[in-house]
Amino acid sequence: MILYYEYNASMTYDEFLNKFGVKLKYLRLLNNMTQEELAEQLSVDPHYLSDIECGRRNITLKTVYRIAQALNISISELFNI
């Protein structure tokens, strides 16, 4: 299953955060990782990762970079929402 959302210029910021979180959760599960395992690799609290996956957190580019590394994907794949 590939999650792909066509870009919509009228997408709100909250919708973007939610779709990013859904994509992150999908990729994490595809790698058979728990939130705790991924959070440990990212050096973040599991609750912080949960908030990202639920679309409640804005993250830094540094965290985006770490996520891509931990999931062994390109940054562009992560943003292909």
C-alpha positions in Angstrom: 0.0 0.0 0.0 1.4 3.4 -1.0 0.1 6.5 0.6 0.1 9.4 -1.8 -1.9 12.5 -1.6 -2.2 14.9 -4.5 -1.0 18.3 -3.6 -3.8 20.7 -3.1 -3.0 24.4 -2.9 -6.0 25.0 -0.7 -4.8 22.5 1.9 -4.6 24.1 5.3 -1.5 23.9 7.4 -3.4 21.6 9.9 -4.3 19.3 7.0 -0.7 19.2 5.9 0.5 18.3 9.4 -2.1 15.6 9.7 -1.2 14.1 6.3 2.5 14.2 7.1 1.8 12.4 10.4 -0.3 9.7 8.6 2.6 9.2 6.1 5.2 9.0 8.9 3.1 6.4 10.8 2.6 4.4 7.6 6.4 4.4 6.9 7.2 3.5 10.5 4.9 0.5 10.5 6.2 -0.5 7.1 9.6 -0.8 8.8 8.1 -2.8 11.6 9.0 -0.2 14.2 7.2 0.9 17.3 7.0 4.5 18.2 9.3 3.8 21.1 11.9 2.3 18.7 11.8 5.2 16.3 11.8 7.8 19.0 14.9 6.2 20.5 16.7 6.4 17.1 15.6 10.0 16.8 16.6 10.8 20.4 13.1 12.2 21.1 10.4 11.3 23.6 7.8 8.8 22.3 5.0 11.2 23.1 6.6 13.8 20.8 6.7 11.3 18.0 3.0 10.4 18.8 2.1 14.1 18.5 3.9 14.3 15.1 2.0 11.3 13.8 -1.3 12.8 15.1 -0.6 16.1 13.3 -0.2 18.1 16.6 3.5 19.0 16.2 5.5 21.1 13.9 8.9 19.6 13.5 12.3 21.0 12.5 14.3 20.1 9.4 16.8 18.4 11.7 14.1 16.0 12.8 12.9 15.5 9.2 16.5 14.6 8.3 16.8 12.2 11.2 13.4 10.5 10.4 14.5 10.0 6.8 17.8 8.4 8.0 16.1 6.2 10.6 13.6 4.9 8.0 16.2 4.6 5.3 14.2 6.8 2.9 14.8 10.0 1.0 13.4 13.3 2.4 11.4 13.8 -0.7 9.7 10.4 -0.1 8.8 11.5 3.4 7.2 14.7 2.0 5.4 12.9 -0.9 2.0 13.5 0.8 
